Amino acid sequence: MEGCRRKVKPTTHNKTHMKIEKAIEMLQEAQKSGTKSIVLAYWEAEMFDRKDDESWEAESEWIENDMDWSRAHDQMSDLMELINE
């Protein structure tokens, strides 16, 4: 499906940069609404030889705003199509 870009419904659940407390809150909300399974990925400061400090918070916020996350969604959708063929 080269050249085809799927649209991801914009919700607060598509946010990537957040505090752990907020992630837990969002997961609890999803569970209460009936969600049973999700795909979850996260990156910690230590994975990039950084300290989990204000600098990392600023860097991760910048990444959230500038990264093209639609590619990850497209790749997962394509993989799901392959699995279900």
N, C-alpha and C positions, 0 to 999 in steps of 0.2 A: 504494500500500500504506500509506496513511495510518493511523496508529494501531497499525501492526504493528511491533514491535521485534524485530529478529533478535538472537540472542545471539552474542557474539564469544567464542570459546574463550579463556579466560584463560591466557596463557603469558608467559614472559619476553620473547617476541618482540613482544608488544604494548606494551612499555614505550616511552615517547617521550623522556623526559629521560635522557640518558646522555652519557658522555664518548665522544669519537671513537674511542678505542682499543676500547671495548666494542662500539660499532657495527660496527667492522671485524671483531672477533672473532665477533660474531653472524652477520654476512654470510658469513664463511668457514665457519662451522658449517652454515649453510643450504646453501651450495654443496656442501659435503662430503656432505650428506644427499640431494643430488640436485635441489635447487631450482634452476631455471634463470632464472626471471623473478619480479620482485617489483614492487610499487608502493611507492615510497619518497618521502617528503616530509620536509623538515626546515627549521627556522627558526633562523637565527643571530642572535646578540645585535645585530649591526649593523643587521639588518632593522627593529629597533625603536629605533634610535638609542641603544643600550645598549653598554656595554663588556663584553667577555667576561671577567667577573671573578666573584668570590664572590657578588656581588649578583645577577648574571644567573643563576648556578647555582641560587640559592635561588628566584628568580622562576620559572625554568623547571620546577623541581621542584614548586612550588606549582601551576603550570598543569597539569602532568601529573596531579596528584592531584585537581584540581577540574574539569577540562574533561570534557565529555560527548563522548568520542571515538566513541561508538556511532553518532552521526549521520553521521560520515564513512564508517563501515562501511556503514550503511544506504544512503547516497547512492551509494557505489560499487557495491553490490549492485543497486540499482535501475538504474543506468547499464548494468551488465553485462546485465541482463534486456532492456533496450531494444536493446542492440547485437545480442543473439541472437534477437530477434523476427523 
